[in-house]
Amino acid sequence: MITRLVERWDRHQIPLYLAAIAAGAAAGLVAPQIAPTLEHAIEPVLMALLFATFLGVPLIDVGRAFRDSRFMLTVLIANFVAVPAIAWGLSRVVADDRALTLGVLLVLLTPCIDYVIVFTGLAGGARARLLAAAPLLMLVQLLLLPLYLLLFVGPDLLAVIDVAPFAEAFLLLIVVPLAGAAIVQGISRRHPIGHRIETTMAGAMAPLMMLTLAIVIGSQIAAVGSEITNLVRVLPLFVVFVVIAVAAGLLAGRAARLDVPATRAVMFSLATRNSLVVLPLALALPPTLGLAPLAVVTQTLVELIAMVFLVRFVPRLAPEPASLSRE
């Protein structure tokens, strides 16, 4: 029963996710007073989504993936050499506005370490390898973000940024769900209840993704709408970033001679940013930089819509030979 349900969800992913985005947008615009409640719900629902995702990745595959040095090196160079150059170039378009510049740089300089794994898996990418890379991506962005901001915006703005949310996000969005998945996988080897939990969470993946999309959009759409005349400047930048990042990921994967699933994972890693983690950093900025968090939210809205389409588009850009099975 659950298997048939999962197959049905999979066949209709795109319209279901678009419906969730539309429902969230409608709820946020019609009843903007619910935004704070929805914002508090983002973290718990994202933790549930990631728990379900991690549960579907055998931990033995993660251990094996961590030893894939070619993939790791490609992801690191692409995210922390190529993407910063792209981010800096795009930020020059709004260089006259410090708040928008900081918002653009904050979100584009930080690679996603959470729901990128979900979208990568949906597109037939190497989610186990990307999961193995997540701790390293988090650590490196934590170390390099201050350096890049120092170079791109100067020491005065850097001094007002608190990086503590990075550590909290890593604990809640990676460590806790991953530990929970490891415990359930261990139980499933000895007790049928573990297998039932795995099966149930596999069936809940699509509804959890829909809920995440609706909650994120619903919590932020009204705030973005209230400043749309100012934020319209960054909308095309984020769209262009997705296009360039996907192309750069494809080129990086081919240059490194990665297999198809790994190449797809690199493409998603470059296109998705750590917006839900850097948002608390942006919200902690002084009121004079109030557009910065809204710029981050705008990127989230653009990215989530783009990811829904990239789930189907990326496999066409990086097709897998018919003789090989998808990872």
Buried (B, 14 or more C-beta within 10 A) or exposed (E): EEEEBBEEBEEEBEEBBBBBBEBBBBBBEEEBEBBEEBBEBBBEBBBBBBBBBBBBBEBEBBEEBBEBEEBBEBBBBBBBEBBBEBBBEBBEBBEEBBBBBBBBBBBBBBBBBBBBBBBBBBBBBBBBBBBBBBBBBBEBBBEBBEEBBEEBBEEEBBEEBEEEBBEEBBEBBBEBBBEBBBEBBEBBEEEEEBBEBBBEBBBBBBBBBBBBBBBBBBBBBBBBBEBEEBBEBBBEBBBBBBEBBBBBBBBBBEEBEBBBBBBBBBBBBBBBBBBBBBBBBBBBBEEEBBBBBBBBBBBBBBBBBBBBEBBEBBBEBBEBEEEEEEB
